[in-house]
Amino acid sequence: MQKKAIEDKREREIRVVTQMIQIYCRGRHKSRRGELCPSCQTLAEYAAQRVQRCPFMETKTFCSNCKVHCYRAAEREQIRAVMRYSGPRMLLFHPVMAVRHGIESQKERKKQL
């Protein structure tokens, strides 16, 4: 895969996880639209750092499809809570992003079989 395509993929993954954290923070912590509380800001920065350092970006679609989970235990639990809350709501707030994420995840699962 080309270097530009990998970088685009990294940026897309960071955008998706950031949007999910924003939905979670707004719903659970009552933050203003587009803003994050300090805890969620720290999680978003940590998630972006993990994506930037991922050595498997060329062969995977999203962290959820990865065989190696590089998040520390506390952050892994936080991101799971974010995904459980935000996943269904993504269709309301960012339908195109949610559908694209779902399609890419399904393609990846089929490849792994």
Summary of the structure (lengths in Angstrom):
residues: 113
radius of gyration: 13.9
end to end distance: 21.3
largest distance: 42.1
contacts: 294
relative contact order: 0.15
helix: 73%
strand: 0%
